[in-house]
Amino acid sequence: MKEGQDWIYTDIVKDHFLNPRNFLMGDESKFKYDAVGLVGNPICGDQMKMFIKVNDDKIIDLRWKTYGCASAIASTSALSELAKGKSLDEALKISAKDIDDYLGNLPKHKFHCSVLGHEALADAIKNYREAKKKA
């Protein structure tokens, strides 16, 4: 690999970064969600917030916000597309590798960015299940 090519993004990564799917712009109260998850990575400074809407244990909609790099944005956009319509258990099985494969591979040093969205989704599902138990 030539010098500098380790930063090359695939066209699908660029598309998901420039046109993120299911991104929550503006006021969070305008999206009626059932649970929210929040995670951060102190090493790179990225932070992710995931909002899910659930019906019959299935994710019928989700939105997200992030303070993160292009890889984090693209990865979470891809995850949001992969998770919609899945049961909560199926959504939890979406791995960082699944996201990376969907995007046609992130640069190796950016692979960790595909984990943050999954962790936020897992946190939202955990919070949903805990709230459901209390109800």
C-alpha positions as CSV (number, residue, x, y, z in Angstrom):
1,M,0.0,0.0,0.0
2,K,1.4,3.4,-0.9
3,E,2.0,6.0,1.7
4,G,-1.3,7.8,2.5
5,Q,-3.5,5.1,1.1
6,D,-4.3,3.9,4.6
7,W,-6.7,6.9,4.9
8,I,-8.6,6.0,1.7
9,Y,-12.4,5.7,2.3
10,T,-14.7,3.6,0.1
11,D,-17.4,5.4,-1.8
12,I,-20.1,3.9,0.5
13,V,-18.2,5.3,3.6
14,K,-18.1,8.7,2.0
15,D,-21.8,8.5,1.1
16,H,-22.8,7.6,4.6
17,F,-20.6,10.4,6.0
18,L,-21.9,13.0,3.6
19,N,-25.5,11.8,3.7
20,P,-26.0,10.1,7.0
21,R,-29.1,7.9,7.4
22,N,-31.4,8.3,10.4
23,F,-29.4,11.2,11.9
24,L,-31.4,13.2,14.4
25,M,-31.0,16.9,13.6
26,G,-32.1,19.4,16.1
27,D,-34.5,19.0,19.0
28,E,-34.5,15.5,20.4
29,S,-38.0,15.9,21.8
30,K,-39.4,15.9,18.2
31,F,-38.6,12.2,17.8
32,K,-40.8,10.1,20.0
33,Y,-38.5,7.4,21.2
34,D,-38.9,4.6,23.7
35,A,-35.3,4.5,25.0
36,V,-32.0,6.2,24.6
37,G,-28.4,5.0,24.9
38,L,-25.3,7.1,25.4
39,V,-21.7,6.0,25.2
40,G,-18.3,7.7,24.7
41,N,-14.8,6.8,23.8
42,P,-12.3,8.8,26.0
43,I,-9.4,7.9,23.8
44,C,-10.6,9.5,20.6
45,G,-13.3,11.8,22.1
46,D,-16.2,10.5,20.1
47,Q,-19.6,10.4,21.8
48,M,-22.8,8.7,20.5
49,K,-26.4,9.0,21.5
50,M,-28.9,6.4,20.1
51,F,-32.7,6.7,20.3
52,I,-34.9,3.7,19.5
53,K,-38.6,3.2,18.9
54,V,-39.8,-0.3,19.6
55,N,-42.9,-2.3,18.9
56,D,-43.4,-6.0,19.6
57,D,-39.7,-6.2,20.6
58,K,-38.7,-5.0,17.1
59,I,-36.9,-1.7,16.3
60,I,-39.4,0.1,14.1
61,D,-37.3,3.3,14.0
62,L,-34.2,4.8,15.4
63,R,-32.2,8.0,15.3
64,W,-28.8,9.0,16.5
65,K,-26.5,11.9,17.3
66,T,-22.8,11.9,17.5
67,Y,-19.8,14.0,18.2
68,G,-17.4,12.0,16.1
69,C,-15.2,11.6,13.1
70,A,-16.2,10.7,9.5
71,S,-15.7,7.0,10.3
72,A,-18.0,7.2,13.4
73,I,-20.7,9.0,11.4
74,A,-20.5,6.6,8.5
75,S,-20.5,3.5,10.8
76,T,-23.5,4.7,12.8
77,S,-25.4,5.6,9.7
78,A,-24.7,2.1,8.4
79,L,-25.7,0.5,11.7
80,S,-29.0,2.4,11.7
81,E,-29.8,0.9,8.3
82,L,-28.9,-2.6,9.4
83,A,-30.8,-2.4,12.7
84,K,-34.1,-1.0,11.5
85,G,-36.8,-3.7,11.4
86,K,-34.7,-6.2,13.4
87,S,-35.8,-7.7,16.7
88,L,-33.9,-6.4,19.7
89,D,-31.9,-9.6,19.9
90,E,-31.1,-9.5,16.2
91,A,-29.9,-5.9,16.5
92,L,-27.6,-6.8,19.3
93,K,-25.9,-9.4,17.1
94,I,-24.9,-6.8,14.5
95,S,-21.1,-6.7,15.0
96,A,-18.4,-4.2,14.2
97,K,-17.3,-6.5,11.4
98,D,-20.8,-6.5,10.0
99,I,-20.7,-2.7,9.9
100,D,-17.2,-2.7,8.4
101,D,-18.2,-5.2,5.7
102,Y,-21.4,-3.2,4.9
103,L,-19.2,-0.1,4.4
104,G,-16.6,-2.0,2.2
105,N,-14.0,-1.7,5.0
106,L,-12.9,1.3,7.0
107,P,-9.2,2.1,7.2
108,K,-7.6,-0.3,9.8
109,H,-6.9,2.5,12.3
110,K,-10.5,3.6,12.1
111,F,-12.2,0.2,12.7
112,H,-12.8,1.1,16.4
113,C,-15.3,3.7,15.2
114,S,-17.6,0.9,14.1
115,V,-17.9,-0.2,17.7
116,L,-19.3,3.1,19.2
117,G,-22.7,3.0,17.5
118,H,-23.2,-0.6,18.4
119,E,-22.4,0.2,22.0
120,A,-24.9,3.1,22.0
121,L,-27.5,0.8,20.5
122,A,-26.9,-1.9,23.1
123,D,-27.2,0.7,25.8
124,A,-30.5,1.9,24.4
125,I,-31.8,-1.7,24.2
126,K,-30.7,-2.3,27.8
127,N,-32.4,0.9,29.0
128,Y,-35.6,-0.1,27.1
129,R,-35.7,-3.6,28.7
130,E,-35.0,-2.2,32.1
131,A,-37.9,0.4,31.7
132,K,-40.2,-2.4,30.4
133,K,-39.5,-4.5,33.5
134,K,-40.4,-1.6,35.8
135,A,-43.7,-0.9,34.0
